[in-house]
Amino acid sequence: MYLTQGLHRVLQQRPHAVATVFRDRRRTYTELTERVARLAGALQELGMQTGDRVGLLGMNSDRFLEYFLATWWGGGVVNPVNIRWSVPEIVYSLDDCDTRILLIDDTFLPMAEGIASTAKVRPLLIHIGDGPLPDGMLSYEQLIRDASPVDDAFRGGDDLASIMYTGGTTGRPKGVMQSHMNLWSAAVARAADVPVPSDALTLHIAPMFHLAALSRVILISLLGLPSIFVPAFDALDVMRTIERERITDILIVPTMLQALIMHPEFSRHDLSCLRSLTYGASPIAVPLLEMALKALPNVEFTQGYGMTEAAPPISANGPENHNAAGIASGRLRSAGRPGLGVTVRIVDEQDNEVPCGTVGEVVVRGPNIMLGYWNNPEETAKALRGGWMHTGDGAYMDEEGYLYIVDRFKDMIVSGGENVYSGEVESAIASHPAVAACAVIGIPCAQWGEAVHAVVVLKPDNTVAGAQIIEHCRHQIAGYKTPKSVEFRTALPLSGAGKVLKRDLREPFWAGKDRGVS
C-alpha cells in the first residue's frame, strides 16, 4: 500500500501508455517514471531525508504529478501550498512543518523572495516554470537532467505521505497528516465503489493543493491511466481542452459547473465525450442541476462529500439521484451513502448514536482517516476522540443510510431560541430564478439574539429586490427561518476548495464583539 505502486505496475504492463498531458507536452509512463526517479535523486542530493517535507507553490501541470511521485519515491512527504494564500500564510505553513525545499512556478515568482526572506529557515527554491531561470533559484529541468535515478524507497502503510493545510476557516490552519495507507485506501475504495473505465480520460481542474484533486490524481496514477491538466479553472480553456482531448471525466465544484453551462460559447463546443462529472464542496441547487442535465445529457453526475481529514471521501450521491426522480424524492439533497471502508454515525454531544432522522454530528472511521494534525496533539485528540473523526458537520441519516447534511455546527443560527440551519435557507433562496449563488449567516440582533441574513449573487442581467427574495422564501420555509435582511454582491468569497468563506461574510457584523454568536 504505497503510492508509487501504479508506476511499477504500468511499466510491466503498458510502459508506452500516455501518462500525462499538459498543453502540447505529452509523456508516457516510461518517461514519467524516469523523470520521477531522477527528481527523487535530485531531492536527496539537495538534502531531503526520509520523512522530510517538500513544498510546491504553483498552478496545475504535469509537473505537479511528478513532484508528488518523486517526493514519495525518494522517501519524502509532500506539502502542496495553497495558491490563494498571502506570503505570511504561506510562510506559516512552511515554518509549521519545517519545509526546507520549495518548488515554485512562474506565476508565483513575485512572492518568492518574500517567502524565502521571512521564513524561519530560508527554503531552497526550485524553479519549475517554463520562463527564464530567476537568480538564486535552481532549475527543475536541469536538476532532472543532471541527477542519477535512484531506487524507490517503497515507503507505504502508516508512513507519512502528505501534510495538507486546512483552509483556515476557523483559527490558524492545521496541517492534516495523511499516510500512504490513508491516501491509497481512499483511492482504491473510490475505484471499487465507482469503477473507472479503462478508456477514461481525466481532466484535472481543481487545484492540486486541495485533497480532492490529489485523491483523483492518485487514483488515476494507480490505475495507470492518462492525467490531463489545465493550470486552473477557466471556462473557455476547460471547454476547449475537453473538446480537443476528448475528456470523459472531470471533478469540479458547482460554481464551476454553472460558469461552464452559462458561458456564451458553451453551445459552440462539442462536449459529447464527457461521461462522468463529480462535484463537491457544496450541494447543487435544483435549478442548476436541471440546466446541467439539459446541457450535458450524456453525463452522469455524482456528488462527493468528504473532508481533508478523511482523505477526503465520506459518502457519495450517485447518478441514480441526479435526475427528475431524485429531485422529486428529495434524494438529490442527500450527500449519499458512505462508501466502502468508511463507517459513519450520527451522534449527540455525548457521542451516543442518535435515531434515524435526528440531527447530530457526523463522525467517521476507516483506513482513510488522518493520522492527526501536525504538531497539534490537543486538536488531534479532540478531533479523533473515541477513535472517530468528529467532522463538525450537523446531519441526519434516513432508514436507507442516506446522509443529509444540514449545516456546519458553527454555521448554525440561533434566533429567538430556534435553531436555523443555513443550508435549508440557502436552498430556498437558490430556487429563485434570478439567484446564481447565495450564503446565509447569523448577524447580531437585539431582539432575537441572531437574525438570518442572506448574501446573494444574481445571475447576469437579472434584477430583484431583497423584499422579493424574502417573500419567495416565505412560501418555502418557516417564518423564523426566512431571512430578515438581504444584501447583493457580485461574488461570494471562496476558499481554494470552492467553499464559501462564511467567516469573511460574518466578520464585519461581529467586529468588536467578544464572540461571533449570541
C-alpha positions as CSV (number, residue, x, y, z in Angstrom):
1,M,0.0,0.0,0.0
2,Y,2.4,2.6,-1.3
3,L,1.6,5.5,-3.6
4,T,4.2,4.8,-6.3
5,Q,2.8,1.3,-6.9
6,G,1.0,2.3,-10.0
7,L,4.2,3.3,-11.8
8,H,5.8,-0.1,-11.2
9,R,2.6,-1.9,-12.3
10,V,2.1,0.0,-15.5
11,L,5.8,-0.3,-16.5
12,Q,5.3,-4.0,-16.6
13,Q,2.0,-4.0,-18.4
14,R,1.8,-0.8,-20.6
15,P,5.1,1.1,-20.5
16,H,4.3,3.2,-23.6
17,A,0.8,4.3,-22.4
18,V,0.2,8.0,-22.1
19,A,0.8,9.2,-18.5
20,T,0.5,13.0,-18.6
21,V,-0.8,15.7,-21.0
22,F,-0.3,19.4,-20.4
23,R,-0.8,21.7,-23.3
24,D,1.4,20.3,-26.1
25,R,3.6,18.3,-23.7
26,R,2.8,14.5,-23.6
27,R,4.8,11.9,-21.7
28,T,4.5,8.1,-21.5
29,Y,4.7,6.2,-18.2
30,T,8.2,5.1,-19.1
31,E,9.2,8.8,-19.4
32,L,7.3,9.8,-16.3
33,T,9.0,7.1,-14.2
34,E,12.4,8.0,-15.4
35,R,11.8,11.7,-14.5
36,V,10.4,10.7,-11.1
37,A,13.4,8.5,-10.3
38,R,15.8,11.3,-11.3
39,L,13.9,14.1,-9.5
40,A,13.9,11.9,-6.4
41,G,17.6,11.6,-6.7
42,A,18.0,15.3,-7.1
43,L,15.9,16.0,-4.0
44,Q,18.0,13.5,-2.0
45,E,21.2,15.3,-3.2
46,L,19.7,18.6,-2.0
47,G,19.3,17.2,1.5
48,M,15.8,15.5,1.5
49,Q,16.0,12.7,4.0
50,T,13.3,10.2,4.9
51,G,10.2,12.0,6.1
52,D,11.4,15.5,5.2
53,R,8.8,17.8,3.7
54,V,8.9,19.3,0.2
55,G,6.5,22.0,-0.9
56,L,5.2,23.2,-4.2
57,L,3.6,26.6,-4.9
58,G,2.2,26.6,-8.4
59,M,-0.6,26.1,-10.8
60,N,-1.7,22.7,-12.0
61,S,0.5,21.0,-14.5
62,D,2.1,17.6,-15.3
63,R,5.0,18.6,-13.1
64,F,2.7,18.6,-10.1
65,L,2.2,14.8,-10.5
66,E,6.0,14.4,-11.0
67,Y,6.5,16.3,-7.7
68,F,4.1,14.1,-5.8
69,L,5.5,10.8,-7.1
70,A,9.2,11.9,-6.9
71,T,8.9,13.1,-3.3
72,W,7.3,9.8,-2.3
73,W,9.8,7.8,-4.4
74,G,12.6,9.5,-2.6
75,G,11.1,8.9,0.8
76,G,9.8,12.4,1.5
77,V,6.5,14.0,2.4
78,V,4.5,16.4,0.2
79,N,3.3,19.8,1.4
80,P,1.4,21.4,-1.6
81,V,0.9,25.1,-0.8
82,N,-2.4,26.9,-1.1
83,I,-2.1,29.2,-4.1
84,R,-4.7,31.7,-2.7
85,W,-2.7,32.4,0.5
86,S,-0.7,35.6,1.2
87,V,3.0,35.4,1.8
88,P,2.6,35.3,5.7
89,E,0.1,32.5,5.4
90,I,2.4,30.5,3.1
91,V,5.4,31.1,5.4
92,Y,3.3,30.0,8.4
93,S,2.6,26.6,6.7
94,L,6.2,26.1,5.7
95,D,7.5,27.0,9.1
96,D,4.9,25.0,10.9
97,C,6.1,21.7,9.4
98,D,9.7,22.7,8.6
99,T,9.5,22.6,4.8
100,R,13.0,23.4,3.6
101,I,12.6,22.7,-0.2
102,L,10.1,24.7,-2.1
103,L,9.3,24.3,-5.8
104,I,7.7,27.4,-7.3
105,D,6.4,28.2,-10.8
106,D,6.4,31.4,-12.9
107,T,3.0,32.6,-11.6
108,F,4.3,33.0,-8.0
109,L,7.8,34.2,-8.6
110,P,6.9,37.7,-7.3
111,M,6.3,36.0,-3.9
112,A,9.5,34.0,-3.8
113,E,11.8,36.5,-2.1
114,G,9.1,37.5,0.4
115,I,8.7,33.8,1.3
116,A,12.4,33.0,1.5
117,S,13.4,36.1,3.5
118,T,10.7,35.8,6.2
119,A,10.7,32.0,6.7
120,K,12.4,30.8,9.9
121,V,14.7,28.7,7.7
122,R,15.2,30.1,4.2
123,P,13.9,27.3,1.9
124,L,15.9,26.1,-1.1
125,L,13.9,27.4,-4.1
126,I,13.5,25.3,-7.3
127,H,12.0,27.0,-10.3
128,I,9.5,24.7,-12.1
129,G,8.3,27.2,-14.7
130,D,9.0,27.5,-18.4
131,G,10.3,31.1,-18.2
132,P,13.9,32.2,-17.6
133,L,15.6,30.9,-14.5
134,P,15.5,33.5,-11.8
135,D,18.6,34.5,-9.9
136,G,19.2,32.5,-6.7
137,M,17.0,29.5,-7.8
138,L,17.7,26.1,-9.1
139,S,16.3,24.8,-12.4
140,Y,13.8,21.9,-12.1
141,E,14.6,20.6,-15.6
142,Q,18.4,20.9,-15.0
143,L,18.1,19.0,-11.8
144,I,16.3,16.2,-13.5
145,R,18.9,16.1,-16.4
146,D,21.9,16.1,-14.1
147,A,20.7,13.7,-11.3
148,S,21.1,10.0,-11.4
149,P,17.9,7.9,-10.9
150,V,17.5,6.3,-7.5
151,D,15.6,3.3,-6.4
152,D,12.1,3.6,-5.0
153,A,12.2,4.0,-1.2
154,F,9.0,1.9,-1.0
155,R,7.6,3.9,1.9
156,G,4.0,2.9,2.5
157,G,1.4,1.8,5.0
158,D,1.4,4.2,8.0
159,D,4.4,6.2,6.8
160,L,3.5,9.9,6.5
161,A,2.8,10.8,2.8
162,S,1.4,14.3,2.9
163,I,0.7,17.3,5.1
164,M,-2.2,19.4,3.7
165,Y,-3.2,22.5,5.4
166,T,-6.9,23.2,6.0
167,G,-8.4,26.3,4.6
168,G,-8.2,28.3,7.8
169,T,-11.9,28.9,8.1
170,T,-11.6,28.8,11.8
171,G,-8.4,29.9,13.5
172,R,-5.0,29.1,12.2
173,P,-4.7,26.4,9.5
174,K,-3.9,22.9,10.8
175,G,-1.6,20.5,9.0
176,V,-3.6,17.4,8.3
177,M,-1.2,14.4,8.2
178,Q,-2.2,11.6,5.7
179,S,-0.3,8.3,5.5
180,H,0.2,6.3,2.4
181,M,-2.5,3.9,3.7
182,N,-4.9,6.8,4.1
183,L,-4.5,8.1,0.6
184,W,-4.2,4.7,-1.0
185,S,-7.2,3.2,0.7
186,A,-9.3,6.2,-0.2
187,A,-8.4,6.0,-3.9
188,V,-8.9,2.2,-4.1
189,A,-12.2,2.3,-2.2
190,R,-13.4,5.0,-4.6
191,A,-12.5,2.9,-7.6
192,A,-14.3,-0.1,-6.1
193,D,-17.4,2.0,-5.5
194,V,-17.4,3.7,-8.8
195,P,-15.2,1.8,-11.3
196,V,-13.2,3.9,-13.7
197,P,-13.3,2.6,-17.3
198,S,-10.0,1.6,-18.9
199,D,-10.5,4.2,-21.6
200,A,-11.2,7.1,-19.2
201,L,-9.5,10.4,-19.9
202,T,-9.5,12.5,-16.8
203,L,-9.1,16.3,-16.8
204,H,-7.7,17.7,-13.6
205,I,-9.2,21.1,-13.0
206,A,-9.4,21.6,-9.2
207,P,-6.3,23.0,-7.6
208,M,-3.7,20.4,-6.6
209,F,-3.2,21.8,-3.2
210,H,-6.7,20.5,-2.4
211,L,-7.1,16.9,-1.3
212,A,-10.0,16.2,-3.6
213,A,-7.7,16.9,-6.6
214,L,-4.8,15.0,-5.0
215,S,-7.0,12.0,-4.4
216,R,-8.2,12.0,-8.0
217,V,-4.7,12.2,-9.4
218,I,-3.5,9.4,-7.1
219,L,-6.4,7.2,-8.3
220,I,-5.6,7.8,-12.0
221,S,-1.9,7.1,-11.5
222,L,-2.6,3.9,-9.5
223,L,-4.8,2.7,-12.4
224,G,-2.1,3.7,-15.0
225,L,-4.4,6.0,-17.0
226,P,-3.7,9.4,-18.6
227,S,-3.9,12.5,-16.5
228,I,-4.6,15.7,-18.4
229,F,-4.1,19.1,-16.7
230,V,-5.2,22.7,-17.1
231,P,-3.5,25.3,-14.9
232,A,-6.7,26.4,-13.3
233,F,-10.4,26.8,-13.9
234,D,-11.2,28.9,-16.9
235,A,-14.5,28.0,-18.5
236,L,-13.3,28.6,-22.1
237,D,-10.0,26.8,-21.6
238,V,-11.7,23.9,-19.9
239,M,-14.3,23.5,-22.8
240,R,-11.5,23.7,-25.4
241,T,-9.5,21.1,-23.6
242,I,-12.4,18.7,-23.2
243,E,-13.2,19.0,-26.9
244,R,-9.6,18.7,-28.0
245,E,-8.5,15.8,-25.8
246,R,-11.9,14.1,-25.8
247,I,-12.1,14.2,-22.0
248,T,-14.5,11.7,-20.3
249,D,-14.2,12.6,-16.6
250,I,-14.0,15.8,-14.6
251,L,-14.2,16.9,-11.0
252,I,-15.4,20.4,-10.3
253,V,-17.5,22.5,-7.8
254,P,-21.0,23.7,-8.6
255,T,-19.8,27.3,-9.2
256,M,-17.5,25.9,-12.0
257,L,-20.4,23.9,-13.5
258,Q,-22.6,27.0,-13.6
259,A,-19.8,29.0,-15.2
260,L,-19.4,26.3,-17.9
261,I,-23.0,25.9,-18.9
262,M,-23.8,29.6,-18.8
263,H,-20.7,30.6,-20.8
264,P,-21.7,32.4,-24.0
265,E,-19.6,30.0,-26.1
266,F,-20.9,26.8,-24.4
267,S,-23.0,25.7,-27.4
268,R,-20.1,26.1,-29.8
269,H,-18.1,23.3,-28.2
270,D,-18.6,19.6,-28.7
271,L,-18.6,18.2,-25.1
272,S,-20.4,15.0,-26.1
273,C,-17.3,13.0,-25.0
274,L,-18.0,13.8,-21.3
275,R,-19.4,10.8,-19.4
276,S,-18.8,11.5,-15.7
277,L,-18.9,14.7,-13.6
278,T,-18.1,14.6,-9.9
279,Y,-18.7,17.7,-7.9
280,G,-18.1,18.6,-4.2
281,A,-17.5,21.4,-1.7
282,S,-21.3,22.2,-1.7
283,P,-24.6,20.8,-2.7
284,I,-26.0,21.6,-6.1
285,A,-29.1,23.8,-6.5
286,V,-32.0,22.1,-8.2
287,P,-32.3,24.8,-10.9
288,L,-28.6,24.4,-11.7
289,L,-28.9,20.7,-11.9
290,E,-31.9,20.9,-14.2
291,M,-29.9,23.2,-16.5
292,A,-26.9,20.9,-16.4
293,L,-28.9,17.8,-17.2
294,K,-30.3,19.5,-20.3
295,A,-26.9,21.0,-21.3
296,L,-25.0,17.7,-20.7
297,P,-27.5,14.9,-21.4
298,N,-24.8,12.2,-21.7
299,V,-23.1,12.9,-18.4
300,E,-23.6,11.0,-15.1
301,F,-23.4,13.3,-12.1
302,T,-22.1,12.3,-8.7
303,Q,-21.7,14.4,-5.6
304,G,-18.8,13.6,-3.3
305,Y,-19.0,14.6,0.4
306,G,-15.8,14.5,2.4
307,M,-13.1,16.5,4.2
308,T,-9.3,16.7,4.2
309,E,-9.1,14.7,7.4
310,A,-10.8,11.8,5.6
311,A,-8.6,11.8,2.5
312,P,-11.3,13.0,1.6
313,P,-14.3,10.6,0.8
314,I,-17.0,10.0,3.3
315,S,-20.0,9.4,1.1
316,A,-21.2,9.8,-2.4
317,N,-24.6,10.5,-4.1
318,G,-24.6,8.8,-7.4
319,P,-26.2,9.3,-10.8
320,E,-29.3,7.4,-9.7
321,N,-30.4,10.5,-7.7
322,H,-29.3,13.2,-10.2
323,N,-32.5,13.1,-12.2
324,A,-36.2,14.1,-12.0
325,A,-36.9,11.1,-9.7
326,G,-34.1,12.2,-7.4
327,I,-35.3,15.7,-7.3
328,A,-38.9,14.6,-6.6
329,S,-37.9,12.2,-3.8
330,G,-35.6,14.7,-2.1
331,R,-32.6,12.3,-2.5
332,L,-30.8,15.0,-4.6
333,R,-30.3,16.9,-1.3
334,S,-28.6,13.9,0.2
335,A,-24.8,13.6,0.4
336,G,-25.3,10.0,-0.5
337,R,-24.3,6.9,1.4
338,P,-21.0,6.0,2.9
339,G,-18.6,4.2,0.6
340,L,-16.5,1.0,1.0
341,G,-14.2,1.1,4.0
342,V,-15.9,4.1,5.7
343,T,-18.2,3.8,8.7
344,V,-20.4,6.8,9.5
345,R,-22.5,7.5,12.6
346,I,-24.7,10.4,13.7
347,V,-24.1,11.2,17.4
348,D,-25.2,13.6,20.1
349,E,-23.0,15.7,22.3
350,Q,-22.1,12.7,24.4
351,D,-21.1,10.7,21.3
352,N,-24.2,8.5,21.6
353,E,-25.7,7.4,18.2
354,V,-29.0,9.1,17.6
355,P,-32.1,7.6,15.9
356,C,-32.7,7.9,12.2
357,G,-34.0,11.3,11.2
358,T,-32.4,13.1,14.2
359,V,-29.8,15.8,13.6
360,G,-26.4,15.2,15.2
361,E,-22.8,15.4,14.4
362,V,-21.2,13.2,11.6
363,V,-18.4,11.0,12.9
364,V,-16.4,8.8,10.7
365,R,-13.8,6.0,11.0
366,G,-11.9,3.9,8.5
367,P,-8.4,3.4,6.9
368,N,-8.8,6.8,5.2
369,I,-8.9,8.8,8.4
370,M,-5.9,11.1,9.1
371,L,-3.0,10.3,11.4
372,G,-3.7,13.6,13.1
373,Y,-2.8,17.3,13.0
374,W,0.9,18.1,12.6
375,N,2.4,19.2,15.9
376,N,-1.0,19.7,17.4
377,P,-1.8,16.9,19.9
378,E,-4.7,18.7,21.6
379,E,-6.6,19.3,18.4
380,T,-5.8,15.8,17.2
381,A,-7.2,14.3,20.4
382,K,-10.3,16.5,20.2
383,A,-11.0,15.5,16.6
384,L,-10.3,11.8,16.9
385,R,-11.7,11.2,20.3
386,G,-13.1,7.7,20.9
387,G,-11.4,6.5,17.6
388,W,-13.9,8.5,15.5
389,M,-13.2,11.6,13.3
390,H,-15.6,14.3,14.5
391,T,-16.4,16.3,11.4
392,G,-18.2,19.2,13.0
393,D,-21.0,18.8,10.4
394,G,-24.6,18.6,11.5
395,A,-26.6,15.9,9.7
396,Y,-29.2,13.2,9.9
397,M,-29.4,9.8,8.3
398,D,-32.5,8.2,6.9
399,E,-33.6,4.5,7.1
400,E,-31.7,3.6,4.0
401,G,-28.4,5.1,5.1
402,Y,-28.6,8.3,3.1
403,L,-26.8,11.2,4.8
404,Y,-28.4,14.7,4.8
405,I,-26.0,17.5,5.8
406,V,-27.9,20.4,7.4
407,D,-25.0,22.6,8.4
408,R,-21.7,23.0,9.9
409,F,-22.5,23.4,13.5
410,K,-20.5,26.7,13.6
411,D,-22.8,27.9,10.8
412,M,-26.0,27.2,12.8
413,I,-28.0,30.3,13.6
414,V,-29.9,30.5,16.9
415,S,-32.7,33.0,16.5
416,G,-35.2,33.5,19.3
417,G,-34.2,30.1,20.8
418,E,-34.8,28.3,17.5
419,N,-32.1,26.6,15.5
420,V,-31.9,27.7,11.9
421,Y,-29.7,25.6,9.6
422,S,-28.3,27.9,6.9
423,G,-28.3,25.1,4.3
424,E,-32.0,24.9,4.3
425,V,-32.4,28.7,3.9
426,E,-29.8,28.7,1.1
427,S,-31.8,26.0,-0.8
428,A,-34.9,28.1,-0.6
429,I,-33.1,31.2,-1.9
430,A,-31.3,29.3,-4.6
431,S,-34.6,28.2,-6.0
432,H,-35.4,31.8,-7.0
433,P,-34.9,32.0,-10.8
434,A,-32.8,35.2,-10.5
435,V,-30.3,33.8,-8.0
436,A,-26.9,32.5,-9.1
437,A,-25.4,31.8,-5.6
438,C,-26.1,32.7,-2.0
439,A,-24.9,32.2,1.5
440,V,-26.7,32.6,4.8
441,I,-25.2,33.8,8.1
442,G,-26.3,34.9,11.5
443,I,-25.8,38.5,12.4
444,P,-26.4,40.3,15.8
445,C,-30.0,41.2,16.6
446,A,-31.0,43.0,19.8
447,Q,-34.5,41.3,19.8
448,W,-33.7,37.7,18.7
449,G,-30.0,37.3,19.6
450,E,-29.2,36.5,16.0
451,A,-31.0,37.3,12.7
452,V,-30.9,35.4,9.5
453,H,-29.0,37.4,6.9
454,A,-28.7,36.4,3.2
455,V,-25.8,37.4,0.9
456,V,-27.0,36.9,-2.7
457,V,-25.3,36.9,-6.2
458,L,-27.7,37.4,-9.1
459,K,-27.5,35.9,-12.5
460,P,-26.3,38.2,-15.2
461,D,-28.9,40.7,-16.4
462,N,-31.3,39.9,-13.6
463,T,-32.7,42.4,-11.1
464,V,-34.6,41.6,-8.0
465,A,-35.2,43.4,-4.6
466,G,-34.3,42.0,-1.2
467,A,-38.0,42.0,-0.3
468,Q,-38.8,39.7,-3.2
469,I,-36.2,37.2,-2.1
470,I,-37.7,37.3,1.4
471,E,-41.2,36.8,0.1
472,H,-40.0,34.0,-2.1
473,C,-38.6,32.2,1.0
474,R,-41.8,32.7,3.0
475,H,-43.5,30.3,0.7
476,Q,-41.0,27.5,1.3
477,I,-39.7,27.7,4.8
478,A,-41.0,28.7,8.3
479,G,-41.1,32.3,9.2
480,Y,-38.3,32.2,11.7
481,K,-36.0,30.7,9.1
482,T,-36.8,33.4,6.5
483,P,-34.1,36.0,6.0
484,K,-34.6,39.2,7.8
485,S,-32.2,41.1,5.6
486,V,-30.6,40.6,2.2
487,E,-27.6,42.1,0.6
488,F,-26.4,41.7,-3.0
489,R,-22.8,41.1,-4.1
490,T,-21.1,40.4,-7.4
491,A,-19.4,37.3,-6.0
492,L,-19.0,35.3,-2.8
493,P,-15.6,34.8,-1.1
494,L,-14.5,31.2,-1.8
495,S,-11.7,29.0,-0.4
496,G,-9.4,27.2,-2.7
497,A,-11.7,24.2,-2.4
498,G,-14.7,26.2,-3.7
499,K,-16.4,26.5,-0.3
500,V,-18.0,29.8,0.7
501,L,-15.9,31.6,3.4
502,K,-18.7,32.5,5.8
503,R,-16.1,33.7,8.3
504,D,-15.3,36.5,5.9
505,L,-19.0,37.3,5.5
506,R,-19.6,37.4,9.3
507,E,-16.6,39.3,10.3
508,P,-17.9,42.9,9.7
509,F,-21.1,42.2,11.6
510,W,-19.4,40.8,14.6
511,A,-16.3,43.0,14.7
512,G,-15.7,44.4,18.2
513,K,-17.7,41.7,19.9
514,D,-16.1,39.0,22.2
515,R,-17.7,36.2,20.3
516,G,-19.3,35.5,16.9
517,V,-22.7,34.2,18.1
518,S,-25.4,35.2,20.6
